[in-house]
Amino acid sequence: MAEIVLYSQPGCSSCFVAKEFLASHGIAFPEKDVRSDPEFLRELVEDLKSRTTPTLVVGEQVLIGFDPDKFQAALEKRDSEEKK
């Protein structure tokens, strides 16, 4: 199963909505608060080439910002790949 990770930070309203979206779909995910851990911030900026929260990682897919349609498509792609 493709791992799902959400990079977020306190006070980010889009992060809150992204977490609610994932929870409403029954998706368990680790949340990496980029303000609480410098390593998470390094991963976000250097590894994922993002400076935006939320950033969602679904397997190899990196989604920057919250777009419910893109989140849904990434989850559906993950589910279809698991059925193969």
C-alpha positions in Angstrom: 0.0 0.0 0.0 1.3 3.4 -0.9 2.2 5.5 2.1 0.3 8.7 2.7 2.0 11.5 4.6 0.7 15.0 5.2 3.1 17.9 5.8 1.4 20.7 7.7 1.9 23.5 10.3 -0.1 25.1 13.0 -2.5 27.9 12.0 -2.8 26.6 8.4 -6.5 26.6 7.6 -5.9 24.6 4.4 -4.0 22.0 6.5 -7.0 21.7 8.8 -9.3 21.1 5.8 -6.9 18.6 4.2 -6.8 16.6 7.5 -10.6 16.7 7.7 -10.8 15.5 4.1 -8.5 12.5 4.7 -10.2 11.6 8.0 -13.6 11.8 6.4 -12.4 9.2 3.9 -11.1 6.9 6.6 -7.5 7.5 5.6 -4.9 7.0 8.4 -1.8 9.1 7.8 1.2 10.5 9.7 1.3 14.2 10.0 4.6 16.0 9.8 4.5 19.4 11.5 7.2 21.4 9.7 7.4 24.0 12.5 8.0 21.4 15.3 10.8 19.4 13.6 13.5 20.9 11.4 14.0 17.6 9.7 10.3 17.7 8.4 10.9 21.2 7.0 14.1 19.9 5.3 12.2 17.0 3.8 9.5 19.4 2.5 11.8 21.9 1.0 14.7 19.8 -0.2 13.2 16.3 -0.9 9.7 17.4 -2.1 10.6 20.8 -3.6 7.7 22.4 -1.8 7.5 25.5 0.4 3.7 25.1 0.9 1.6 23.5 3.5 -0.3 21.3 3.2 1.8 19.0 1.0 0.4 15.5 0.7 2.5 12.6 -0.4 0.7 9.5 -1.7 3.4 7.0 -2.7 5.4 8.7 -5.4 2.8 11.5 -5.9 3.4 14.9 -4.3 0.4 17.2 -4.1 1.2 20.8 -3.1 -1.7 22.8 -1.5 -5.2 21.5 -0.9 -7.3 20.6 -3.9 -10.1 18.1 -3.0 -10.3 16.9 -6.6 -6.5 16.2 -6.8 -6.6 14.6 -3.3 -9.5 12.3 -4.4 -7.7 11.4 -7.7 -4.5 10.5 -5.9 -6.4 8.3 -3.4 -8.3 6.6 -6.2 -5.1 6.0 -8.1 -3.5 4.5 -5.0 -6.5 2.2 -4.5 -6.5 1.1 -8.2 -2.8 0.3 -8.1 -3.3 -1.8 -4.9 -6.0 -4.0 -6.7 -3.5 -5.0 -9.4 
